[in-house]
Amino acid sequence: MKRTLFITLTALCFAAAIFAAPAAAAAEEIIITGSTTVLPVMQKAGEAFMAADPGISLSISGGGSGNGIKALNEGLCQVAMSSRDIKESERKEGKGKGVNAVRTAIAVDALVPVVHPDNPVKNLTVEQLRGIYAGRITKWKEVGGKDENIVMISRDSSSGTFETWQELIMAPDRTAPSALSQASNGAVVQAVAGNRRAVGYIGFGYLNPSVKKINVNGLEATAESALSRKWPIARELYVFTNGAPAGAVKKLTDYLLDPQKGQKAVAETGYIPLSGK
């Protein structure tokens, strides 16, 4: 009798485990990768999104806008974060693999030049920034600072921030090879904060007291100047999907665009909501 009861209970537990397994495995995973500029927004919004919808799991990582778009084209992710628009060559590459990259803007950003807090320089023109990063201006005294060499801190070439800087500041020049390349906004902040001769550029959401933001052409980087596009290095931040968002991915993009949800996360991470509020 005892043996029969043991077998029966064991069978019931085994059956319960079998029927419970599909429920435990039901969470749908969305793989998200790309821009380190967009990363804080996605992490902040993603945490609240998963709490609100436990049936969807998000796997979020950085690596740069170019790497994110490449991963989308290779079918390695469902969402690519990017701080720049897709290139025509990337779009063609994706189409050749059956991927139709569709863009969704989720925030506005102001790309901001920064220096060490001890640096007396407060304003630079676009021409001066171009001269510095092209290697033509090598001393801070040439732009109103001390008689010290300028140390250029730049982003790596896979970064959307680098591409934006090239397009809006450097063209038709290119960044000089002597610039010290960094893999993320956070790394740029650390490099500039640790060197009083350094200059770098970062996304608006990465500004903090360890670095001093520089006005450009007499304008200050603010939410208002970025939204109005008066700020000369303003841009939108994007997510790209293969085709129009659908299913769980659409739930995520809808959440990111919701003024009371994802757009609040945009503001809380220091970036600028699409509505400006």
ChimeraX commands (.cxc) that place a marker at each C-alpha (Angstrom):
marker #1 position 0.00,0.00,0.00 radius 0.5
marker #1 position 2.80,2.33,0.93 radius 0.5
marker #1 position 4.70,1.38,-2.21 radius 0.5
marker #1 position 1.62,2.04,-4.37 radius 0.5
marker #1 position 1.11,5.45,-2.74 radius 0.5
marker #1 position 4.77,6.36,-3.33 radius 0.5
marker #1 position 4.57,5.42,-7.01 radius 0.5
marker #1 position 1.33,7.34,-7.40 radius 0.5
marker #1 position 2.73,10.51,-5.79 radius 0.5
marker #1 position 5.91,10.25,-7.84 radius 0.5
marker #1 position 3.89,9.90,-11.04 radius 0.5
marker #1 position 1.76,12.89,-10.11 radius 0.5
marker #1 position 4.82,15.04,-9.39 radius 0.5
marker #1 position 6.41,13.96,-12.69 radius 0.5
marker #1 position 3.22,14.79,-14.58 radius 0.5
marker #1 position 2.96,18.15,-12.82 radius 0.5
marker #1 position 6.54,18.95,-13.83 radius 0.5
marker #1 position 5.80,18.09,-17.45 radius 0.5
marker #1 position 2.72,20.30,-17.57 radius 0.5
marker #1 position 4.48,23.13,-15.71 radius 0.5
marker #1 position 7.48,23.13,-18.04 radius 0.5
marker #1 position 5.77,24.86,-20.99 radius 0.5
marker #1 position 4.52,27.63,-18.68 radius 0.5
marker #1 position 8.03,28.22,-17.31 radius 0.5
marker #1 position 9.46,28.33,-20.84 radius 0.5
marker #1 position 6.72,30.57,-22.18 radius 0.5
marker #1 position 8.64,33.84,-21.70 radius 0.5
marker #1 position 9.57,35.24,-25.12 radius 0.5
marker #1 position 13.09,36.68,-25.37 radius 0.5
marker #1 position 13.89,39.85,-27.31 radius 0.5
marker #1 position 17.61,40.33,-27.99 radius 0.5
marker #1 position 18.59,44.02,-28.11 radius 0.5
marker #1 position 22.08,45.30,-28.92 radius 0.5
marker #1 position 23.89,48.36,-30.29 radius 0.5
marker #1 position 24.46,51.96,-29.27 radius 0.5
marker #1 position 25.95,52.70,-25.84 radius 0.5
marker #1 position 24.21,56.08,-26.07 radius 0.5
marker #1 position 20.78,54.45,-26.25 radius 0.5
marker #1 position 21.75,51.72,-23.77 radius 0.5
marker #1 position 20.82,53.59,-20.53 radius 0.5
marker #1 position 17.35,54.39,-21.91 radius 0.5
marker #1 position 16.76,50.77,-22.91 radius 0.5
marker #1 position 18.01,49.44,-19.58 radius 0.5
marker #1 position 15.82,51.84,-17.58 radius 0.5
marker #1 position 12.69,51.32,-19.68 radius 0.5
marker #1 position 13.38,47.61,-20.14 radius 0.5
marker #1 position 13.41,46.90,-16.43 radius 0.5
marker #1 position 9.96,48.46,-15.97 radius 0.5
marker #1 position 8.70,46.82,-19.18 radius 0.5
marker #1 position 9.62,43.32,-17.99 radius 0.5
marker #1 position 8.03,43.98,-14.61 radius 0.5
marker #1 position 4.81,44.97,-16.37 radius 0.5
marker #1 position 4.92,42.03,-18.82 radius 0.5
marker #1 position 6.66,38.99,-17.24 radius 0.5
marker #1 position 5.93,36.98,-20.38 radius 0.5
marker #1 position 8.63,38.87,-22.27 radius 0.5
marker #1 position 12.33,38.76,-21.39 radius 0.5
marker #1 position 14.83,41.33,-22.69 radius 0.5
marker #1 position 18.52,40.64,-23.28 radius 0.5
marker #1 position 20.23,44.05,-23.61 radius 0.5
marker #1 position 23.86,44.81,-24.51 radius 0.5
marker #1 position 25.95,47.64,-25.98 radius 0.5
marker #1 position 28.70,47.47,-28.58 radius 0.5
marker #1 position 28.03,50.46,-30.84 radius 0.5
marker #1 position 25.42,51.47,-33.40 radius 0.5
marker #1 position 27.25,49.86,-36.32 radius 0.5
marker #1 position 27.55,46.56,-34.49 radius 0.5
marker #1 position 23.86,46.70,-33.55 radius 0.5
marker #1 position 22.73,47.20,-37.14 radius 0.5
marker #1 position 25.12,44.46,-38.28 radius 0.5
marker #1 position 23.61,42.09,-35.70 radius 0.5
marker #1 position 20.11,42.90,-36.99 radius 0.5
marker #1 position 21.20,42.19,-40.56 radius 0.5
marker #1 position 22.76,38.89,-39.45 radius 0.5
marker #1 position 19.60,37.84,-37.60 radius 0.5
marker #1 position 21.41,37.91,-34.24 radius 0.5
marker #1 position 19.01,40.34,-32.58 radius 0.5
marker #1 position 15.43,41.54,-32.92 radius 0.5
marker #1 position 16.14,45.18,-31.99 radius 0.5
marker #1 position 19.20,47.27,-32.87 radius 0.5
marker #1 position 19.84,50.43,-30.86 radius 0.5
marker #1 position 21.42,53.25,-32.87 radius 0.5
marker #1 position 22.38,56.87,-32.30 radius 0.5
marker #1 position 22.53,57.47,-36.07 radius 0.5
marker #1 position 20.47,56.62,-39.11 radius 0.5
marker #1 position 21.19,53.47,-41.07 radius 0.5
marker #1 position 23.65,53.78,-43.96 radius 0.5
marker #1 position 22.54,52.89,-47.47 radius 0.5
marker #1 position 25.24,50.21,-47.61 radius 0.5
marker #1 position 23.87,48.66,-44.41 radius 0.5
marker #1 position 20.33,48.75,-45.75 radius 0.5
marker #1 position 21.42,47.04,-48.98 radius 0.5
marker #1 position 23.34,44.42,-47.03 radius 0.5
marker #1 position 20.28,43.68,-44.93 radius 0.5
marker #1 position 17.98,43.40,-47.95 radius 0.5
marker #1 position 20.38,40.89,-49.45 radius 0.5
marker #1 position 19.76,38.75,-46.36 radius 0.5
marker #1 position 16.01,39.27,-46.27 radius 0.5
marker #1 position 16.12,42.01,-43.61 radius 0.5
marker #1 position 14.12,45.21,-44.06 radius 0.5
marker #1 position 15.41,47.60,-41.37 radius 0.5
marker #1 position 12.63,49.87,-40.09 radius 0.5
marker #1 position 13.52,52.89,-37.96 radius 0.5
marker #1 position 11.67,54.11,-34.85 radius 0.5
marker #1 position 12.83,57.32,-33.14 radius 0.5
marker #1 position 12.57,57.04,-29.34 radius 0.5
marker #1 position 14.38,60.15,-28.05 radius 0.5
marker #1 position 16.31,63.30,-28.92 radius 0.5
marker #1 position 19.95,63.82,-27.96 radius 0.5
marker #1 position 22.40,66.71,-27.94 radius 0.5
marker #1 position 25.97,65.65,-28.61 radius 0.5
marker #1 position 28.05,67.81,-26.24 radius 0.5
marker #1 position 31.78,68.70,-26.23 radius 0.5
marker #1 position 33.25,68.37,-22.72 radius 0.5
marker #1 position 36.50,69.34,-21.00 radius 0.5
marker #1 position 38.02,68.96,-17.54 radius 0.5
marker #1 position 36.33,71.24,-14.95 radius 0.5
marker #1 position 39.65,73.10,-14.44 radius 0.5
marker #1 position 39.80,74.11,-18.10 radius 0.5
marker #1 position 38.90,77.84,-18.41 radius 0.5
marker #1 position 37.54,77.48,-21.97 radius 0.5
marker #1 position 33.74,77.89,-22.02 radius 0.5
marker #1 position 32.88,78.23,-25.71 radius 0.5
marker #1 position 34.16,76.86,-29.01 radius 0.5
marker #1 position 32.92,77.42,-32.53 radius 0.5
marker #1 position 32.20,74.57,-34.91 radius 0.5
marker #1 position 35.27,75.68,-36.88 radius 0.5
marker #1 position 37.46,75.52,-33.77 radius 0.5
marker #1 position 36.18,72.05,-32.88 radius 0.5
marker #1 position 36.86,70.90,-36.42 radius 0.5
marker #1 position 40.36,72.40,-36.25 radius 0.5
marker #1 position 41.08,70.67,-32.95 radius 0.5
marker #1 position 39.93,67.24,-34.07 radius 0.5
marker #1 position 41.59,67.57,-37.48 radius 0.5
marker #1 position 44.88,68.26,-35.69 radius 0.5
marker #1 position 45.31,71.85,-36.90 radius 0.5
marker #1 position 44.75,73.40,-33.45 radius 0.5
marker #1 position 47.06,71.71,-30.97 radius 0.5
marker #1 position 47.31,74.17,-28.04 radius 0.5
marker #1 position 44.55,75.33,-25.70 radius 0.5
marker #1 position 45.94,78.90,-25.84 radius 0.5
marker #1 position 44.87,79.04,-29.50 radius 0.5
marker #1 position 41.23,78.97,-28.37 radius 0.5
marker #1 position 41.45,81.04,-25.19 radius 0.5
marker #1 position 42.88,78.47,-22.79 radius 0.5
marker #1 position 46.21,77.71,-21.17 radius 0.5
marker #1 position 49.52,77.11,-22.92 radius 0.5
marker #1 position 49.05,73.34,-22.88 radius 0.5
marker #1 position 48.74,70.65,-25.52 radius 0.5
marker #1 position 45.22,69.51,-26.38 radius 0.5
marker #1 position 44.47,65.82,-25.83 radius 0.5
marker #1 position 41.68,64.69,-28.18 radius 0.5
marker #1 position 39.32,62.01,-26.93 radius 0.5
marker #1 position 37.12,60.49,-29.63 radius 0.5
marker #1 position 34.78,57.54,-30.11 radius 0.5
marker #1 position 35.56,54.37,-32.02 radius 0.5
marker #1 position 34.52,54.15,-35.66 radius 0.5
marker #1 position 31.68,51.67,-35.00 radius 0.5
marker #1 position 29.95,54.26,-32.83 radius 0.5
marker #1 position 26.94,56.24,-34.05 radius 0.5
marker #1 position 28.22,59.10,-31.91 radius 0.5
marker #1 position 31.46,59.08,-33.93 radius 0.5
marker #1 position 29.48,59.07,-37.19 radius 0.5
marker #1 position 27.33,61.99,-36.03 radius 0.5
marker #1 position 30.42,63.96,-34.99 radius 0.5
marker #1 position 31.99,63.31,-38.39 radius 0.5
marker #1 position 28.87,64.42,-40.24 radius 0.5
marker #1 position 27.89,67.51,-38.21 radius 0.5
marker #1 position 31.29,68.79,-37.05 radius 0.5
marker #1 position 34.16,67.34,-39.04 radius 0.5
marker #1 position 32.98,67.21,-42.67 radius 0.5
marker #1 position 34.78,67.53,-45.02 radius 0.5
marker #1 position 37.74,66.80,-42.70 radius 0.5
marker #1 position 38.35,63.60,-40.77 radius 0.5
marker #1 position 39.36,63.06,-37.15 radius 0.5
marker #1 position 43.15,62.97,-36.81 radius 0.5
marker #1 position 44.79,59.60,-36.07 radius 0.5
marker #1 position 46.28,61.12,-32.89 radius 0.5
marker #1 position 42.81,61.18,-31.25 radius 0.5
marker #1 position 42.44,58.64,-28.45 radius 0.5
marker #1 position 39.56,56.32,-29.31 radius 0.5
marker #1 position 37.12,55.17,-26.61 radius 0.5
marker #1 position 34.51,52.42,-26.82 radius 0.5
marker #1 position 31.68,54.18,-24.96 radius 0.5
marker #1 position 30.33,57.50,-23.70 radius 0.5
marker #1 position 31.21,56.46,-20.18 radius 0.5
marker #1 position 34.81,55.81,-21.18 radius 0.5
marker #1 position 35.02,59.29,-22.73 radius 0.5
marker #1 position 33.73,60.84,-19.50 radius 0.5
marker #1 position 36.36,58.98,-17.47 radius 0.5
marker #1 position 39.17,59.95,-19.88 radius 0.5
marker #1 position 38.25,63.66,-19.85 radius 0.5
marker #1 position 37.64,63.75,-16.09 radius 0.5
marker #1 position 41.10,62.31,-15.53 radius 0.5
marker #1 position 43.05,64.69,-17.78 radius 0.5
marker #1 position 42.86,68.50,-17.48 radius 0.5
marker #1 position 44.19,68.89,-21.04 radius 0.5
marker #1 position 41.55,66.64,-22.62 radius 0.5
marker #1 position 38.51,67.39,-24.76 radius 0.5
marker #1 position 35.83,64.87,-25.72 radius 0.5
marker #1 position 32.21,64.62,-26.83 radius 0.5
marker #1 position 29.36,62.66,-25.25 radius 0.5
marker #1 position 25.60,62.17,-25.37 radius 0.5
marker #1 position 23.47,64.57,-23.32 radius 0.5
marker #1 position 22.48,61.83,-20.88 radius 0.5
marker #1 position 26.09,61.25,-19.83 radius 0.5
marker #1 position 26.75,64.81,-18.59 radius 0.5
marker #1 position 27.80,64.89,-14.94 radius 0.5
marker #1 position 29.87,67.16,-12.63 radius 0.5
marker #1 position 33.11,65.30,-13.37 radius 0.5
marker #1 position 33.29,67.08,-16.76 radius 0.5
marker #1 position 32.39,70.58,-17.97 radius 0.5
marker #1 position 30.18,71.03,-21.03 radius 0.5
marker #1 position 31.30,73.51,-23.67 radius 0.5
marker #1 position 28.97,75.92,-25.47 radius 0.5
marker #1 position 29.15,75.80,-29.26 radius 0.5
marker #1 position 28.81,78.97,-31.34 radius 0.5
marker #1 position 27.68,80.75,-28.16 radius 0.5
marker #1 position 24.79,78.32,-27.56 radius 0.5
marker #1 position 24.29,76.04,-24.55 radius 0.5
marker #1 position 23.23,72.43,-24.99 radius 0.5
marker #1 position 19.74,72.17,-23.46 radius 0.5
marker #1 position 16.59,70.17,-24.12 radius 0.5
marker #1 position 15.06,73.22,-25.77 radius 0.5
marker #1 position 18.02,73.94,-28.07 radius 0.5
marker #1 position 18.20,70.27,-29.09 radius 0.5
marker #1 position 14.47,69.95,-29.83 radius 0.5
marker #1 position 14.46,73.17,-31.86 radius 0.5
marker #1 position 17.62,71.99,-33.67 radius 0.5
marker #1 position 19.34,75.28,-32.81 radius 0.5
marker #1 position 21.99,73.16,-31.14 radius 0.5
marker #1 position 24.32,72.29,-34.05 radius 0.5
marker #1 position 24.94,68.70,-32.89 radius 0.5
marker #1 position 21.37,67.54,-32.18 radius 0.5
marker #1 position 20.16,64.13,-33.30 radius 0.5
marker #1 position 17.47,61.52,-32.76 radius 0.5
marker #1 position 18.06,58.17,-31.08 radius 0.5
marker #1 position 16.59,55.10,-32.76 radius 0.5
marker #1 position 15.72,51.47,-32.53 radius 0.5
marker #1 position 15.70,49.40,-35.75 radius 0.5
marker #1 position 13.64,46.28,-36.33 radius 0.5
marker #1 position 13.29,43.82,-39.20 radius 0.5
marker #1 position 10.10,45.16,-40.73 radius 0.5
marker #1 position 7.48,47.11,-38.81 radius 0.5
marker #1 position 7.46,46.12,-35.12 radius 0.5
marker #1 position 5.12,43.19,-34.46 radius 0.5
marker #1 position 4.20,40.91,-31.59 radius 0.5
marker #1 position 6.39,41.25,-28.50 radius 0.5
marker #1 position 8.69,43.72,-30.28 radius 0.5
marker #1 position 5.72,46.01,-30.97 radius 0.5
marker #1 position 4.76,45.83,-27.30 radius 0.5
marker #1 position 8.27,47.04,-26.49 radius 0.5
marker #1 position 8.33,49.89,-29.02 radius 0.5
marker #1 position 4.84,50.99,-27.95 radius 0.5
marker #1 position 6.10,51.05,-24.37 radius 0.5
marker #1 position 9.16,53.11,-25.35 radius 0.5
marker #1 position 6.95,55.69,-27.09 radius 0.5
marker #1 position 4.35,55.91,-24.32 radius 0.5
marker #1 position 4.60,59.39,-22.68 radius 0.5
marker #1 position 3.83,57.89,-19.26 radius 0.5
marker #1 position 6.24,54.95,-19.57 radius 0.5
marker #1 position 9.19,54.77,-21.94 radius 0.5
marker #1 position 9.38,58.52,-22.50 radius 0.5
marker #1 position 9.59,59.01,-18.74 radius 0.5
marker #1 position 12.57,56.67,-18.76 radius 0.5
marker #1 position 14.12,58.83,-21.50 radius 0.5
marker #1 position 13.88,61.90,-19.25 radius 0.5
marker #1 position 15.03,60.01,-16.16 radius 0.5
marker #1 position 18.23,58.92,-17.92 radius 0.5
marker #1 position 19.04,62.50,-18.91 radius 0.5
marker #1 position 17.93,62.44,-22.54 radius 0.5
marker #1 position 15.16,64.41,-24.20 radius 0.5
marker #1 position 11.66,62.94,-24.75 radius 0.5
marker #1 position 10.24,63.30,-28.24 radius 0.5
marker #1 position 7.55,65.64,-26.92 radius 0.5
marker #1 position 10.09,67.70,-24.98 radius 0.5
marker #1 position 8.22,67.00,-21.73 radius 0.5
marker link #1:1,2 radius 0.2
marker link #1:2,3 radius 0.2
marker link #1:3,4 radius 0.2
marker link #1:4,5 radius 0.2
marker link #1:5,6 radius 0.2
marker link #1:6,7 radius 0.2
marker link #1:7,8 radius 0.2
marker link #1:8,9 radius 0.2
marker link #1:9,10 radius 0.2
marker link #1:10,11 radius 0.2
marker link #1:11,12 radius 0.2
marker link #1:12,13 radius 0.2
marker link #1:13,14 radius 0.2
marker link #1:14,15 radius 0.2
marker link #1:15,16 radius 0.2
marker link #1:16,17 radius 0.2
marker link #1:17,18 radius 0.2
marker link #1:18,19 radius 0.2
marker link #1:19,20 radius 0.2
marker link #1:20,21 radius 0.2
marker link #1:21,22 radius 0.2
marker link #1:22,23 radius 0.2
marker link #1:23,24 radius 0.2
marker link #1:24,25 radius 0.2
marker link #1:25,26 radius 0.2
marker link #1:26,27 radius 0.2
marker link #1:27,28 radius 0.2
marker link #1:28,29 radius 0.2
marker link #1:29,30 radius 0.2
marker link #1:30,31 radius 0.2
marker link #1:31,32 radius 0.2
marker link #1:32,33 radius 0.2
marker link #1:33,34 radius 0.2
marker link #1:34,35 radius 0.2
marker link #1:35,36 radius 0.2
marker link #1:36,37 radius 0.2
marker link #1:37,38 radius 0.2
marker link #1:38,39 radius 0.2
marker link #1:39,40 radius 0.2
marker link #1:40,41 radius 0.2
marker link #1:41,42 radius 0.2
marker link #1:42,43 radius 0.2
marker link #1:43,44 radius 0.2
marker link #1:44,45 radius 0.2
marker link #1:45,46 radius 0.2
marker link #1:46,47 radius 0.2
marker link #1:47,48 radius 0.2
marker link #1:48,49 radius 0.2
marker link #1:49,50 radius 0.2
marker link #1:50,51 radius 0.2
marker link #1:51,52 radius 0.2
marker link #1:52,53 radius 0.2
marker link #1:53,54 radius 0.2
marker link #1:54,55 radius 0.2
marker link #1:55,56 radius 0.2
marker link #1:56,57 radius 0.2
marker link #1:57,58 radius 0.2
marker link #1:58,59 radius 0.2
marker link #1:59,60 radius 0.2
marker link #1:60,61 radius 0.2
marker link #1:61,62 radius 0.2
marker link #1:62,63 radius 0.2
marker link #1:63,64 radius 0.2
marker link #1:64,65 radius 0.2
marker link #1:65,66 radius 0.2
marker link #1:66,67 radius 0.2
marker link #1:67,68 radius 0.2
marker link #1:68,69 radius 0.2
marker link #1:69,70 radius 0.2
marker link #1:70,71 radius 0.2
marker link #1:71,72 radius 0.2
marker link #1:72,73 radius 0.2
marker link #1:73,74 radius 0.2
marker link #1:74,75 radius 0.2
marker link #1:75,76 radius 0.2
marker link #1:76,77 radius 0.2
marker link #1:77,78 radius 0.2
marker link #1:78,79 radius 0.2
marker link #1:79,80 radius 0.2
marker link #1:80,81 radius 0.2
marker link #1:81,82 radius 0.2
marker link #1:82,83 radius 0.2
marker link #1:83,84 radius 0.2
marker link #1:84,85 radius 0.2
marker link #1:85,86 radius 0.2
marker link #1:86,87 radius 0.2
marker link #1:87,88 radius 0.2
marker link #1:88,89 radius 0.2
marker link #1:89,90 radius 0.2
marker link #1:90,91 radius 0.2
marker link #1:91,92 radius 0.2
marker link #1:92,93 radius 0.2
marker link #1:93,94 radius 0.2
marker link #1:94,95 radius 0.2
marker link #1:95,96 radius 0.2
marker link #1:96,97 radius 0.2
marker link #1:97,98 radius 0.2
marker link #1:98,99 radius 0.2
marker link #1:99,100 radius 0.2
marker link #1:100,101 radius 0.2
marker link #1:101,102 radius 0.2
marker link #1:102,103 radius 0.2
marker link #1:103,104 radius 0.2
marker link #1:104,105 radius 0.2
marker link #1:105,106 radius 0.2
marker link #1:106,107 radius 0.2
marker link #1:107,108 radius 0.2
marker link #1:108,109 radius 0.2
marker link #1:109,110 radius 0.2
marker link #1:110,111 radius 0.2
marker link #1:111,112 radius 0.2
marker link #1:112,113 radius 0.2
marker link #1:113,114 radius 0.2
marker link #1:114,115 radius 0.2
marker link #1:115,116 radius 0.2
marker link #1:116,117 radius 0.2
marker link #1:117,118 radius 0.2
marker link #1:118,119 radius 0.2
marker link #1:119,120 radius 0.2
marker link #1:120,121 radius 0.2
marker link #1:121,122 radius 0.2
marker link #1:122,123 radius 0.2
marker link #1:123,124 radius 0.2
marker link #1:124,125 radius 0.2
marker link #1:125,126 radius 0.2
marker link #1:126,127 radius 0.2
marker link #1:127,128 radius 0.2
marker link #1:128,129 radius 0.2
marker link #1:129,130 radius 0.2
marker link #1:130,131 radius 0.2
marker link #1:131,132 radius 0.2
marker link #1:132,133 radius 0.2
marker link #1:133,134 radius 0.2
marker link #1:134,135 radius 0.2
marker link #1:135,136 radius 0.2
marker link #1:136,137 radius 0.2
marker link #1:137,138 radius 0.2
marker link #1:138,139 radius 0.2
marker link #1:139,140 radius 0.2
marker link #1:140,141 radius 0.2
marker link #1:141,142 radius 0.2
marker link #1:142,143 radius 0.2
marker link #1:143,144 radius 0.2
marker link #1:144,145 radius 0.2
marker link #1:145,146 radius 0.2
marker link #1:146,147 radius 0.2
marker link #1:147,148 radius 0.2
marker link #1:148,149 radius 0.2
marker link #1:149,150 radius 0.2
marker link #1:150,151 radius 0.2
marker link #1:151,152 radius 0.2
marker link #1:152,153 radius 0.2
marker link #1:153,154 radius 0.2
marker link #1:154,155 radius 0.2
marker link #1:155,156 radius 0.2
marker link #1:156,157 radius 0.2
marker link #1:157,158 radius 0.2
marker link #1:158,159 radius 0.2
marker link #1:159,160 radius 0.2
marker link #1:160,161 radius 0.2
marker link #1:161,162 radius 0.2
marker link #1:162,163 radius 0.2
marker link #1:163,164 radius 0.2
marker link #1:164,165 radius 0.2
marker link #1:165,166 radius 0.2
marker link #1:166,167 radius 0.2
marker link #1:167,168 radius 0.2
marker link #1:168,169 radius 0.2
marker link #1:169,170 radius 0.2
marker link #1:170,171 radius 0.2
marker link #1:171,172 radius 0.2
marker link #1:172,173 radius 0.2
marker link #1:173,174 radius 0.2
marker link #1:174,175 radius 0.2
marker link #1:175,176 radius 0.2
marker link #1:176,177 radius 0.2
marker link #1:177,178 radius 0.2
marker link #1:178,179 radius 0.2
marker link #1:179,180 radius 0.2
marker link #1:180,181 radius 0.2
marker link #1:181,182 radius 0.2
marker link #1:182,183 radius 0.2
marker link #1:183,184 radius 0.2
marker link #1:184,185 radius 0.2
marker link #1:185,186 radius 0.2
marker link #1:186,187 radius 0.2
marker link #1:187,188 radius 0.2
marker link #1:188,189 radius 0.2
marker link #1:189,190 radius 0.2
marker link #1:190,191 radius 0.2
marker link #1:191,192 radius 0.2
marker link #1:192,193 radius 0.2
marker link #1:193,194 radius 0.2
marker link #1:194,195 radius 0.2
marker link #1:195,196 radius 0.2
marker link #1:196,197 radius 0.2
marker link #1:197,198 radius 0.2
marker link #1:198,199 radius 0.2
marker link #1:199,200 radius 0.2
marker link #1:200,201 radius 0.2
marker link #1:201,202 radius 0.2
marker link #1:202,203 radius 0.2
marker link #1:203,204 radius 0.2
marker link #1:204,205 radius 0.2
marker link #1:205,206 radius 0.2
marker link #1:206,207 radius 0.2
marker link #1:207,208 radius 0.2
marker link #1:208,209 radius 0.2
marker link #1:209,210 radius 0.2
marker link #1:210,211 radius 0.2
marker link #1:211,212 radius 0.2
marker link #1:212,213 radius 0.2
marker link #1:213,214 radius 0.2
marker link #1:214,215 radius 0.2
marker link #1:215,216 radius 0.2
marker link #1:216,217 radius 0.2
marker link #1:217,218 radius 0.2
marker link #1:218,219 radius 0.2
marker link #1:219,220 radius 0.2
marker link #1:220,221 radius 0.2
marker link #1:221,222 radius 0.2
marker link #1:222,223 radius 0.2
marker link #1:223,224 radius 0.2
marker link #1:224,225 radius 0.2
marker link #1:225,226 radius 0.2
marker link #1:226,227 radius 0.2
marker link #1:227,228 radius 0.2
marker link #1:228,229 radius 0.2
marker link #1:229,230 radius 0.2
marker link #1:230,231 radius 0.2
marker link #1:231,232 radius 0.2
marker link #1:232,233 radius 0.2
marker link #1:233,234 radius 0.2
marker link #1:234,235 radius 0.2
marker link #1:235,236 radius 0.2
marker link #1:236,237 radius 0.2
marker link #1:237,238 radius 0.2
marker link #1:238,239 radius 0.2
marker link #1:239,240 radius 0.2
marker link #1:240,241 radius 0.2
marker link #1:241,242 radius 0.2
marker link #1:242,243 radius 0.2
marker link #1:243,244 radius 0.2
marker link #1:244,245 radius 0.2
marker link #1:245,246 radius 0.2
marker link #1:246,247 radius 0.2
marker link #1:247,248 radius 0.2
marker link #1:248,249 radius 0.2
marker link #1:249,250 radius 0.2
marker link #1:250,251 radius 0.2
marker link #1:251,252 radius 0.2
marker link #1:252,253 radius 0.2
marker link #1:253,254 radius 0.2
marker link #1:254,255 radius 0.2
marker link #1:255,256 radius 0.2
marker link #1:256,257 radius 0.2
marker link #1:257,258 radius 0.2
marker link #1:258,259 radius 0.2
marker link #1:259,260 radius 0.2
marker link #1:260,261 radius 0.2
marker link #1:261,262 radius 0.2
marker link #1:262,263 radius 0.2
marker link #1:263,264 radius 0.2
marker link #1:264,265 radius 0.2
marker link #1:265,266 radius 0.2
marker link #1:266,267 radius 0.2
marker link #1:267,268 radius 0.2
marker link #1:268,269 radius 0.2
marker link #1:269,270 radius 0.2
marker link #1:270,271 radius 0.2
marker link #1:271,272 radius 0.2
marker link #1:272,273 radius 0.2
marker link #1:273,274 radius 0.2
marker link #1:274,275 radius 0.2
marker link #1:275,276 radius 0.2
marker link #1:276,277 radius 0.2
view
